[in-house]
């Protein structure tokens, strides 16, 4: 008491100062600065006058800071920073200097936005729940080390598609926001825990069932119609079965729709040639260049007939040639005067002269010739 009187103050004022001095002294030695629940609105001069650049863990929770002190951003070795339950409304841009920061707790403050500079930090844990956030920045997709993100109890109405880039994210808490839908990109995350309870969701993306790593999936207190309430109350396994079934039906419908949109599709199947004809009609410049061929290969052409038609035509033509040759030969044999004037024409020579020897690859049956009767003159 005498010491307090000589210092011009009360014992109540001396004790906290001594305690603060000891905390700062310990922080200089250990790298752990704990200044929680001290009613501070700004950093005291004891902190400002100390060398705390080697601090690795700082706790300023449950105070009355209205902004994150710029001096804290000079603690370049910080790995953990806790400003839980303050009145912080803004974050300084020089927070980017904390290049070793791994855990940041800014929950229960008055933040309305997250600065893009914060998204450049190598954070593994980011807690900004119980603030006034209306959205998440697109730059959040650059936080490749982030494993836990808690943005619950805010005013977020939509999520940026860039959230799918968070390849290391394992826990995502979106509880008690204003979400009306979840982006399809959320199914690309390898989440272990996803909490979307107490939002305004009417549907859950069916593609989420592909995430077989998801162990905790909380979707209660939403006006859900898909999956319905009687499925949701049965738990994650039944929810995933429902979503998988729904996904298969949607994929099936989508596949039918894509076929129906094809420009050469008709109601009945008619074969490849009909579809090609319709494609040519739809696109006049279309020209079939062949299937898996190069410039030296034989290609299909619009002017060429099919092999079957070629064989039939050549067969009829050959039969007509044989008929004529046999008829002329028969007349020469019966007429002695013509026997010396006109030599007997060899059948093979005549076929070669008519350039139809290629038909030899296609057998000609007697029935082919019999259809063209040969009678003497």
C-alpha positions as CSV (number, residue, x, y, z in Angstrom):
1,X,0.0,0.0,0.0
2,X,2.8,2.4,0.9
3,X,4.4,1.6,-2.5
4,X,1.2,2.3,-4.3
5,X,0.8,5.6,-2.4
6,X,4.3,6.7,-3.3
7,X,3.7,5.9,-7.0
8,X,0.6,8.1,-6.9
9,X,-1.8,5.2,-7.7
10,X,-3.8,2.4,-6.2
11,X,-2.8,-1.2,-5.8
12,X,-5.5,-2.0,-8.3
13,X,-3.7,-0.1,-10.9
14,X,-0.2,-1.5,-10.1
15,X,-1.1,-5.2,-10.2
16,X,-2.4,-5.4,-13.8
17,X,0.6,-3.5,-15.0
18,X,2.9,-5.9,-13.3
19,X,1.0,-8.8,-14.7
20,X,1.1,-7.4,-18.2
21,X,4.8,-6.8,-17.9
22,X,5.3,-10.4,-16.9
23,X,3.2,-11.6,-19.8
24,X,5.2,-9.6,-22.3
25,X,8.5,-10.7,-20.7
26,X,7.4,-14.3,-21.1
27,X,6.4,-13.7,-24.7
28,X,9.8,-12.4,-25.6
29,X,11.3,-15.7,-24.2
30,X,8.7,-18.2,-25.4
31,X,7.2,-16.6,-28.5
32,X,3.7,-17.0,-27.0
33,X,1.8,-13.8,-26.4
34,X,-1.5,-14.2,-24.4
35,X,-3.4,-11.0,-23.9
36,X,-7.0,-12.4,-23.7
37,X,-9.8,-10.8,-21.8
38,X,-8.1,-7.5,-20.8
39,X,-10.6,-5.1,-22.2
40,X,-8.1,-3.6,-24.6
41,X,-9.2,-1.3,-27.4
42,X,-5.7,-0.8,-28.7
43,X,-2.2,-2.2,-27.9
44,X,-0.8,-0.9,-24.7
45,X,2.6,0.9,-24.7
46,X,4.1,-2.0,-22.9
47,X,3.5,-4.1,-26.0
48,X,4.5,-1.4,-28.5
49,X,7.8,-0.9,-26.7
50,X,8.8,-4.5,-26.7
51,X,10.5,-6.7,-29.2
52,X,7.9,-9.2,-30.1
53,X,8.9,-9.9,-33.8
54,X,9.7,-13.5,-32.9
55,X,6.2,-14.2,-31.6
56,X,4.6,-17.4,-33.1
57,X,1.3,-17.5,-31.2
58,X,-0.7,-14.4,-30.3
59,X,-4.1,-14.4,-28.5
60,X,-6.0,-11.1,-28.3
61,X,-9.4,-12.8,-27.9
62,X,-12.3,-11.3,-25.9
63,X,-11.1,-7.7,-26.0
64,X,-12.6,-4.6,-27.7
65,X,-10.4,-4.0,-30.7
66,X,-12.3,-2.2,-33.5
67,X,-9.6,-3.1,-36.1
68,X,-6.8,-5.5,-36.3
69,X,-3.7,-3.5,-35.0
70,X,-1.2,-2.8,-37.8
71,X,1.6,-3.5,-35.3
72,X,0.5,-7.2,-35.1
73,X,1.2,-7.5,-38.8
74,X,4.9,-6.9,-38.1
75,X,5.1,-10.2,-36.2
76,X,6.4,-11.9,-39.3
77,X,6.9,-15.3,-37.6
78,X,3.3,-15.6,-36.4
79,X,1.8,-19.0,-37.0
80,X,-1.4,-18.6,-34.9
81,X,-3.4,-15.4,-34.5
82,X,-6.6,-15.2,-32.4
83,X,-8.9,-12.2,-32.4
84,X,-12.0,-14.1,-31.4
85,X,-14.8,-12.0,-29.9
86,X,-13.8,-8.4,-30.6
87,X,-15.4,-5.6,-32.5
88,X,-13.2,-5.7,-35.6
89,X,-14.7,-4.1,-38.7
90,X,-11.6,-4.0,-41.0
91,X,-8.4,-5.9,-41.7
92,X,-5.3,-3.9,-42.8
93,X,-3.7,-4.7,-46.2
94,X,-0.3,-5.4,-44.6
95,X,-1.7,-8.6,-43.1
96,X,0.0,-10.1,-46.2
97,X,3.3,-9.7,-44.3
98,X,2.3,-12.6,-42.1
99,X,3.8,-15.1,-44.6
100,X,4.0,-17.9,-41.9
101,X,0.5,-17.7,-40.6
102,X,-1.3,-21.0,-40.5
103,X,-4.3,-20.4,-38.2
104,X,-6.4,-17.3,-38.1
105,X,-9.5,-16.8,-35.9
106,X,-11.6,-13.7,-36.6
107,X,-14.9,-15.1,-35.4
108,X,-17.5,-13.1,-33.5
109,X,-16.5,-9.7,-34.9
110,X,-18.2,-7.2,-37.3
111,X,-16.5,-8.0,-40.6
112,X,-18.5,-7.3,-43.7
113,X,-15.9,-8.5,-46.2
114,X,-12.7,-10.5,-46.5
115,X,-9.8,-8.6,-48.1
116,X,-8.1,-10.3,-51.1
117,X,-4.7,-9.9,-49.3
118,X,-5.9,-12.4,-46.7
119,X,-6.5,-15.0,-49.4
120,X,-2.8,-14.9,-50.3
121,X,-1.7,-16.2,-46.9
122,X,-0.7,-19.9,-46.5
123,X,-3.6,-20.5,-44.0
124,X,-4.7,-24.0,-43.1
125,X,-7.5,-22.9,-40.7
126,X,-9.7,-19.8,-41.3
127,X,-12.5,-19.0,-38.9
128,X,-14.7,-16.0,-39.7
129,X,-18.0,-17.3,-38.4
130,X,-20.4,-15.0,-36.6
131,X,-19.7,-11.9,-38.6
132,X,-21.6,-9.9,-41.2
133,X,-20.2,-11.3,-44.4
134,X,-22.5,-11.1,-47.4
135,X,-20.2,-13.1,-49.7
136,X,-16.8,-14.7,-50.1
137,X,-14.2,-13.3,-52.5
138,X,-13.4,-15.1,-55.7
139,X,-9.7,-15.0,-54.6
140,X,-10.5,-17.6,-52.0
141,X,-9.8,-20.2,-54.7
142,X,-6.1,-19.4,-54.4
143,X,-5.9,-20.7,-50.8
144,X,-4.4,-24.0,-51.8
145,X,-3.3,-24.9,-48.2
146,X,-6.7,-24.3,-46.6
147,X,-8.0,-27.4,-44.8
148,X,-10.8,-25.9,-42.5
149,X,-13.1,-23.0,-43.4
150,X,-15.8,-21.8,-41.0
151,X,-18.1,-19.1,-42.4
152,X,-21.1,-20.1,-40.3
153,X,-23.6,-17.5,-38.9
154,X,-23.1,-14.9,-41.6
155,X,-25.3,-13.4,-44.3
156,X,-23.8,-15.3,-47.3
157,X,-26.4,-15.9,-50.1
158,X,-24.1,-17.6,-52.7
159,X,-20.8,-19.3,-53.0
160,X,-18.2,-18.4,-55.7
161,X,-17.4,-21.3,-58.1
162,X,-13.7,-20.8,-57.3
163,X,-14.4,-22.7,-54.1
164,X,-13.8,-25.9,-56.1
165,X,-10.1,-25.0,-56.3
166,X,-9.6,-25.6,-52.5
167,X,-8.1,-29.0,-53.1
168,X,-6.9,-29.5,-49.5
169,X,-10.2,-28.4,-47.9
170,X,-11.6,-31.1,-45.5
171,X,-14.1,-29.2,-43.4
172,X,-16.6,-26.6,-44.6
173,X,-19.1,-25.0,-42.2
174,X,-21.8,-23.0,-43.9
175,X,-24.4,-23.3,-41.2
176,X,-26.9,-20.5,-40.6
177,X,-26.5,-18.3,-43.7
178,X,-28.8,-17.3,-46.5
179,X,-27.9,-19.8,-49.1
180,X,-30.7,-20.7,-51.6
181,X,-28.6,-23.2,-53.6
182,X,-25.2,-24.9,-53.6
183,X,-23.0,-24.7,-56.7
184,X,-22.2,-27.9,-58.5
185,X,-18.5,-27.2,-58.0
186,X,-18.9,-28.1,-54.3
187,X,-19.0,-31.8,-55.3
188,X,-15.4,-31.5,-56.6
189,X,-14.1,-31.0,-53.0
190,X,-12.7,-33.9,-51.0
191,X,-14.6,-32.9,-47.9
192,X,-14.8,-35.0,-44.7
193,X,-17.4,-32.6,-43.1
194,X,-20.0,-30.4,-44.7
195,X,-22.5,-28.5,-42.7
196,X,-25.2,-26.5,-44.6
197,X,-27.9,-26.6,-41.9
198,X,-30.2,-23.6,-41.2
199,X,-30.1,-22.1,-44.7
200,X,-32.8,-21.7,-47.4
201,X,-31.9,-24.7,-49.5
202,X,-34.6,-26.4,-51.4
203,X,-32.4,-28.9,-53.3
204,X,-29.0,-30.5,-52.9
205,X,-26.8,-31.1,-56.0
206,X,-27.1,-34.8,-56.9
207,X,-23.4,-34.8,-57.8
208,X,-22.5,-34.6,-54.1
209,X,-23.0,-38.3,-53.8
210,X,-19.7,-38.8,-55.7
211,X,-17.8,-37.6,-52.6
212,X,-17.4,-40.9,-50.9
213,X,-15.0,-39.3,-48.4
214,X,-17.8,-37.2,-46.8
215,X,-18.3,-38.6,-43.3
216,X,-20.4,-35.8,-41.7
217,X,-23.1,-34.2,-43.8
218,X,-25.5,-31.9,-42.0
219,X,-28.5,-30.5,-43.9
220,X,-31.2,-30.1,-41.3
221,X,-33.5,-27.1,-40.9
222,X,-33.7,-26.3,-44.7
223,X,-36.9,-26.2,-46.8
224,X,-35.7,-29.2,-48.7
225,X,-37.8,-30.9,-51.4
226,X,-34.9,-32.9,-52.9
227,X,-34.1,-35.0,-51.0
228,X,-37.4,-35.0,-49.2
229,X,-37.6,-34.9,-45.4
230,X,-38.4,-38.6,-45.0
231,X,-35.1,-39.4,-46.7
232,X,-33.0,-36.8,-44.8
233,X,-34.1,-38.1,-41.4
234,X,-32.6,-41.5,-42.2
235,X,-29.0,-40.1,-42.4
236,X,-26.1,-39.7,-44.9
237,X,-26.3,-43.2,-46.4
238,X,-29.9,-42.9,-47.5
239,X,-29.4,-39.3,-48.6
240,X,-26.5,-40.4,-50.9
241,X,-28.6,-43.3,-52.3
242,X,-31.3,-40.9,-53.2
243,X,-28.9,-38.4,-54.8
244,X,-27.2,-41.1,-56.8
245,X,-30.6,-42.4,-58.1
246,X,-31.6,-38.8,-59.0
247,X,-28.2,-38.2,-60.7
248,X,-28.6,-41.3,-62.9
249,X,-32.1,-40.2,-64.0
250,X,-30.9,-36.7,-64.8
251,X,-28.0,-38.1,-66.8
252,X,-30.3,-40.4,-68.7
253,X,-32.7,-37.6,-69.6
254,X,-29.8,-35.3,-70.5
255,X,-28.4,-38.0,-72.8
256,X,-31.8,-38.3,-74.6
257,X,-32.1,-34.6,-74.9
258,X,-28.7,-34.4,-76.5
259,X,-29.6,-37.1,-79.1
260,X,-32.8,-35.4,-79.9
261,X,-31.0,-32.1,-80.6
262,X,-28.9,-33.9,-83.2
263,X,-29.6,-32.3,-86.7
264,X,-29.8,-35.7,-88.4
265,X,-31.9,-37.5,-85.9
266,X,-35.4,-38.8,-86.8
267,X,-38.0,-40.5,-84.7
268,X,-37.2,-44.0,-86.1
269,X,-33.9,-45.6,-86.7
270,X,-33.1,-46.1,-90.3
271,X,-29.5,-47.0,-90.5
272,X,-26.2,-45.2,-91.2
273,X,-26.8,-44.4,-94.8
274,X,-30.1,-42.6,-94.1
275,X,-28.5,-40.5,-91.3
276,X,-25.6,-39.6,-93.7
277,X,-28.1,-38.5,-96.4
278,X,-29.9,-36.3,-93.9
279,X,-26.7,-34.8,-92.6
280,X,-25.8,-33.9,-96.2
281,X,-29.2,-32.3,-96.7
282,X,-28.7,-30.4,-93.4
283,X,-25.2,-29.2,-94.4
284,X,-24.8,-28.9,-98.2
285,X,-21.1,-28.6,-97.9
286,X,-20.8,-32.0,-96.1
287,X,-18.7,-34.5,-97.9
288,X,-17.8,-37.9,-96.5
289,X,-14.1,-38.3,-96.4
290,X,-14.0,-41.8,-95.2
291,X,-13.4,-43.5,-91.8
292,X,-9.9,-43.5,-90.4
293,X,-8.2,-43.1,-93.7
294,X,-5.4,-40.9,-95.0
295,X,-4.9,-39.2,-98.4
296,X,-3.5,-42.4,-99.9
297,X,-6.5,-44.5,-98.8
298,X,-9.6,-45.3,-100.8
299,X,-12.3,-42.9,-99.7
300,X,-16.1,-43.0,-100.0
301,X,-17.7,-40.6,-102.5
302,X,-21.1,-39.4,-103.1
303,X,-20.8,-40.3,-106.8
304,X,-19.8,-43.9,-106.2
305,X,-22.4,-46.7,-105.9
306,X,-22.3,-49.4,-103.3
307,X,-20.4,-52.7,-103.9
308,X,-23.7,-54.6,-104.0
309,X,-25.1,-52.4,-106.8
310,X,-21.8,-52.7,-108.7
311,X,-21.9,-56.5,-108.6
312,X,-25.5,-56.7,-109.8
313,X,-24.8,-54.3,-112.7
314,X,-21.6,-56.1,-113.8
315,X,-23.4,-59.5,-113.6
316,X,-26.3,-58.3,-115.8
317,X,-23.8,-56.7,-118.3
318,X,-21.7,-59.8,-118.4
319,X,-24.7,-62.0,-119.0
320,X,-25.8,-59.7,-121.9
321,X,-22.3,-59.9,-123.4
322,X,-22.2,-63.7,-123.1
323,X,-25.6,-64.0,-124.7
324,X,-24.6,-61.8,-127.7
325,X,-21.3,-63.7,-128.2
326,X,-23.0,-67.1,-128.0
327,X,-25.7,-66.0,-130.4
328,X,-23.2,-64.7,-133.0
329,X,-21.1,-67.9,-132.7
330,X,-24.2,-70.1,-133.1
331,X,-25.2,-68.2,-136.3
332,X,-21.7,-68.6,-137.7
333,X,-21.7,-72.4,-137.0
334,X,-25.0,-72.8,-138.9
335,X,-24.1,-70.6,-141.9
336,X,-21.2,-72.1,-143.9
337,X,-20.6,-68.8,-145.7
338,X,-20.0,-66.9,-142.5
339,X,-17.7,-69.5,-141.1
340,X,-14.8,-68.1,-143.2
341,X,-15.7,-64.5,-143.2
342,X,-16.1,-64.0,-139.5
343,X,-13.7,-65.9,-137.1
344,X,-15.1,-67.4,-134.0
345,X,-14.5,-65.0,-131.1
346,X,-12.9,-66.4,-128.0
347,X,-15.2,-65.6,-125.0
348,X,-12.3,-64.5,-122.7
349,X,-10.9,-62.3,-125.4
350,X,-14.2,-60.7,-126.0
351,X,-14.7,-60.0,-122.2
352,X,-11.2,-58.5,-122.0
353,X,-11.9,-56.3,-125.0
354,X,-15.1,-55.1,-123.3
355,X,-13.0,-54.4,-120.1
356,X,-15.2,-56.5,-117.9
357,X,-12.6,-59.0,-116.8
358,X,-12.8,-57.6,-113.3
359,X,-16.1,-59.5,-112.9
360,X,-14.0,-62.7,-112.6
361,X,-13.8,-61.9,-108.9
362,X,-17.5,-62.3,-108.6
363,X,-18.8,-65.8,-109.5
364,X,-21.4,-66.0,-112.3
365,X,-23.8,-68.9,-111.9
366,X,-25.7,-70.5,-114.7
367,X,-28.8,-69.0,-113.3
368,X,-27.5,-65.6,-114.2
369,X,-27.2,-66.6,-117.9
370,X,-30.4,-68.6,-117.9
371,X,-32.3,-65.4,-117.2
372,X,-31.2,-64.2,-120.7
373,X,-32.5,-67.0,-123.0
374,X,-30.4,-67.6,-126.2
375,X,-32.3,-68.8,-129.2
376,X,-31.0,-69.4,-132.7
377,X,-32.0,-66.9,-135.4
